[in-house]
Amino acid sequence: FLIKTDNFVLSSIIFNLPFIFIFIFFFIVYKWSMSNKIIIINGPNLNLLGEREQSQYGLDTFEQLKEKCLTKSKEIGLKINFTQSNLEGEIVNIIQEARKEYKGMIINAAGFTHTSVAIRDALSLFKKPLIELHISNIYKREEFRHKSLISDIATGGIFGLGTEGYILAIISIQKIIENENR
């Protein structure tokens, strides 16, 4: 089926129509894939969950916690990257890269919560939903743990609910992302 026309514009549009549809398709796929991706960042010593201070952090190992989070996120249609580092600079790099790829972030900065201006500054540039998370209630612990450098830039916080707080954070960030334009 051919359309005969002397109109250059019309023939250019018809010729380029398949390319326009392909572009729109890939744009929609890209937006969809980004819209349900979050990152969970864990700070220092959280790789030792299950081994250290079980009265504060419970019996779940880091791998068990990761598996619970992956299961829950899959259940509610989120894709997650579950990561951990003991290095402040590495966490800053992860946060900076996350701005390009993720729609939301959950962070348990652990000991860096109280000391790292660099992590706080990186988080302030994220500009997307951000949940601060702590397994223990930092406000019922030593005085130096009562000050969070990141609470005032987080969308919300979950403290003291054990590793179950991760599941609540995943559910919460999914709802925040889903309703963000309403």
Contacts in CASP RR format, 6 or more apart in sequence:
PFRMAT RR
TARGET T0000
AUTHOR 0000-0000-0000
METHOD contacts of the structure
MODEL  1
FLIKTDNFVLSSIIFNLPFIFIFIFFFIVYKWSMSNKIIIINGPNLNLLG
EREQSQYGLDTFEQLKEKCLTKSKEIGLKINFTQSNLEGEIVNIIQEARK
EYKGMIINAAGFTHTSVAIRDALSLFKKPLIELHISNIYKREEFRHKSLI
SDIATGGIFGLGTEGYILAIISIQKIIENENR
3 10 0 8 1.000
3 11 0 8 1.000
3 14 0 8 1.000
5 11 0 8 1.000
33 79 0 8 1.000
34 101 0 8 1.000
34 102 0 8 1.000
34 103 0 8 1.000
35 103 0 8 1.000
35 177 0 8 1.000
36 77 0 8 1.000
36 78 0 8 1.000
36 79 0 8 1.000
36 103 0 8 1.000
36 177 0 8 1.000
37 78 0 8 1.000
37 79 0 8 1.000
37 80 0 8 1.000
37 81 0 8 1.000
37 101 0 8 1.000
37 102 0 8 1.000
37 103 0 8 1.000
37 104 0 8 1.000
38 73 0 8 1.000
38 78 0 8 1.000
38 79 0 8 1.000
38 80 0 8 1.000
38 81 0 8 1.000
38 102 0 8 1.000
38 103 0 8 1.000
38 104 0 8 1.000
38 105 0 8 1.000
38 106 0 8 1.000
38 170 0 8 1.000
38 173 0 8 1.000
38 174 0 8 1.000
38 177 0 8 1.000
39 80 0 8 1.000
39 81 0 8 1.000
39 83 0 8 1.000
39 94 0 8 1.000
39 98 0 8 1.000
39 101 0 8 1.000
39 102 0 8 1.000
39 104 0 8 1.000
39 105 0 8 1.000
39 106 0 8 1.000
40 69 0 8 1.000
40 80 0 8 1.000
40 81 0 8 1.000
40 82 0 8 1.000
40 83 0 8 1.000
40 105 0 8 1.000
40 106 0 8 1.000
40 107 0 8 1.000
40 108 0 8 1.000
40 166 0 8 1.000
40 169 0 8 1.000
40 170 0 8 1.000
41 83 0 8 1.000
41 84 0 8 1.000
41 85 0 8 1.000
41 91 0 8 1.000
41 94 0 8 1.000
41 95 0 8 1.000
41 98 0 8 1.000
41 105 0 8 1.000
41 106 0 8 1.000
41 107 0 8 1.000
41 108 0 8 1.000
41 109 0 8 1.000
42 62 0 8 1.000
42 82 0 8 1.000
42 83 0 8 1.000
42 84 0 8 1.000
42 85 0 8 1.000
42 107 0 8 1.000
42 108 0 8 1.000
42 110 0 8 1.000
43 84 0 8 1.000
43 85 0 8 1.000
43 86 0 8 1.000
43 91 0 8 1.000
43 108 0 8 1.000
43 109 0 8 1.000
43 110 0 8 1.000
43 111 0 8 1.000
43 112 0 8 1.000
44 85 0 8 1.000
44 86 0 8 1.000
44 87 0 8 1.000
44 110 0 8 1.000
44 111 0 8 1.000
44 112 0 8 1.000
45 52 0 8 1.000
45 86 0 8 1.000
45 110 0 8 1.000
45 111 0 8 1.000
46 62 0 8 1.000
46 84 0 8 1.000
46 108 0 8 1.000
46 110 0 8 1.000
47 62 0 8 1.000
47 84 0 8 1.000
47 86 0 8 1.000
48 62 0 8 1.000
49 57 0 8 1.000
49 58 0 8 1.000
49 60 0 8 1.000
49 61 0 8 1.000
49 62 0 8 1.000
49 65 0 8 1.000
49 135 0 8 1.000
49 163 0 8 1.000
50 57 0 8 1.000
50 58 0 8 1.000
50 59 0 8 1.000
50 60 0 8 1.000
50 61 0 8 1.000
50 62 0 8 1.000
51 61 0 8 1.000
56 135 0 8 1.000
56 136 0 8 1.000
56 141 0 8 1.000
57 135 0 8 1.000
57 136 0 8 1.000
57 162 0 8 1.000
57 163 0 8 1.000
58 135 0 8 1.000
58 162 0 8 1.000
58 163 0 8 1.000
60 68 0 8 1.000
60 163 0 8 1.000
62 84 0 8 1.000
65 163 0 8 1.000
65 166 0 8 1.000
66 82 0 8 1.000
68 163 0 8 1.000
68 166 0 8 1.000
68 167 0 8 1.000
69 80 0 8 1.000
69 82 0 8 1.000
69 166 0 8 1.000
69 167 0 8 1.000
69 170 0 8 1.000
70 80 0 8 1.000
70 82 0 8 1.000
72 167 0 8 1.000
72 170 0 8 1.000
72 171 0 8 1.000
73 79 0 8 1.000
73 80 0 8 1.000
73 170 0 8 1.000
76 170 0 8 1.000
76 171 0 8 1.000
76 174 0 8 1.000
77 174 0 8 1.000
78 170 0 8 1.000
78 173 0 8 1.000
78 174 0 8 1.000
80 170 0 8 1.000
81 102 0 8 1.000
83 94 0 8 1.000
85 91 0 8 1.000
85 94 0 8 1.000
88 112 0 8 1.000
88 116 0 8 1.000
88 118 0 8 1.000
88 119 0 8 1.000
89 118 0 8 1.000
91 109 0 8 1.000
91 112 0 8 1.000
91 116 0 8 1.000
91 119 0 8 1.000
91 122 0 8 1.000
92 118 0 8 1.000
92 119 0 8 1.000
92 122 0 8 1.000
95 105 0 8 1.000
95 107 0 8 1.000
95 119 0 8 1.000
95 122 0 8 1.000
95 123 0 8 1.000
95 125 0 8 1.000
95 126 0 8 1.000
96 122 0 8 1.000
96 125 0 8 1.000
98 104 0 8 1.000
98 105 0 8 1.000
98 126 0 8 1.000
99 125 0 8 1.000
99 126 0 8 1.000
99 127 0 8 1.000
99 128 0 8 1.000
102 128 0 8 1.000
103 128 0 8 1.000
103 129 0 8 1.000
103 177 0 8 1.000
104 126 0 8 1.000
104 128 0 8 1.000
104 129 0 8 1.000
104 130 0 8 1.000
104 173 0 8 1.000
104 177 0 8 1.000
105 123 0 8 1.000
105 126 0 8 1.000
105 128 0 8 1.000
105 129 0 8 1.000
105 130 0 8 1.000
105 131 0 8 1.000
105 173 0 8 1.000
106 130 0 8 1.000
106 131 0 8 1.000
106 133 0 8 1.000
106 166 0 8 1.000
106 169 0 8 1.000
106 170 0 8 1.000
106 173 0 8 1.000
107 123 0 8 1.000
107 130 0 8 1.000
107 131 0 8 1.000
107 132 0 8 1.000
107 133 0 8 1.000
107 150 0 8 1.000
107 154 0 8 1.000
108 132 0 8 1.000
108 133 0 8 1.000
108 134 0 8 1.000
108 135 0 8 1.000
109 116 0 8 1.000
109 119 0 8 1.000
109 132 0 8 1.000
109 150 0 8 1.000
110 134 0 8 1.000
111 145 0 8 1.000
112 119 0 8 1.000
113 132 0 8 1.000
113 134 0 8 1.000
113 138 0 8 1.000
113 145 0 8 1.000
113 148 0 8 1.000
113 149 0 8 1.000
113 150 0 8 1.000
114 138 0 8 1.000
114 144 0 8 1.000
114 145 0 8 1.000
114 147 0 8 1.000
114 148 0 8 1.000
114 149 0 8 1.000
115 149 0 8 1.000
116 149 0 8 1.000
117 149 0 8 1.000
119 149 0 8 1.000
119 150 0 8 1.000
120 149 0 8 1.000
120 150 0 8 1.000
120 153 0 8 1.000
123 130 0 8 1.000
123 150 0 8 1.000
123 153 0 8 1.000
123 154 0 8 1.000
124 153 0 8 1.000
129 155 0 8 1.000
129 173 0 8 1.000
129 176 0 8 1.000
129 177 0 8 1.000
129 180 0 8 1.000
130 153 0 8 1.000
130 154 0 8 1.000
130 155 0 8 1.000
130 156 0 8 1.000
131 154 0 8 1.000
131 155 0 8 1.000
131 156 0 8 1.000
131 157 0 8 1.000
131 158 0 8 1.000
131 169 0 8 1.000
131 172 0 8 1.000
131 173 0 8 1.000
132 148 0 8 1.000
132 150 0 8 1.000
132 151 0 8 1.000
132 154 0 8 1.000
132 156 0 8 1.000
132 157 0 8 1.000
132 158 0 8 1.000
133 157 0 8 1.000
133 158 0 8 1.000
133 159 0 8 1.000
133 165 0 8 1.000
133 166 0 8 1.000
133 169 0 8 1.000
134 158 0 8 1.000
134 159 0 8 1.000
134 160 0 8 1.000
135 160 0 8 1.000
135 161 0 8 1.000
135 162 0 8 1.000
135 163 0 8 1.000
135 165 0 8 1.000
136 159 0 8 1.000
136 160 0 8 1.000
136 162 0 8 1.000
137 159 0 8 1.000
137 160 0 8 1.000
138 145 0 8 1.000
138 146 0 8 1.000
138 148 0 8 1.000
138 159 0 8 1.000
138 160 0 8 1.000
139 145 0 8 1.000
139 146 0 8 1.000
139 159 0 8 1.000
140 160 0 8 1.000
151 157 0 8 1.000
155 176 0 8 1.000
156 172 0 8 1.000
157 169 0 8 1.000
158 165 0 8 1.000
158 168 0 8 1.000
158 169 0 8 1.000
158 172 0 8 1.000
161 168 0 8 1.000
END
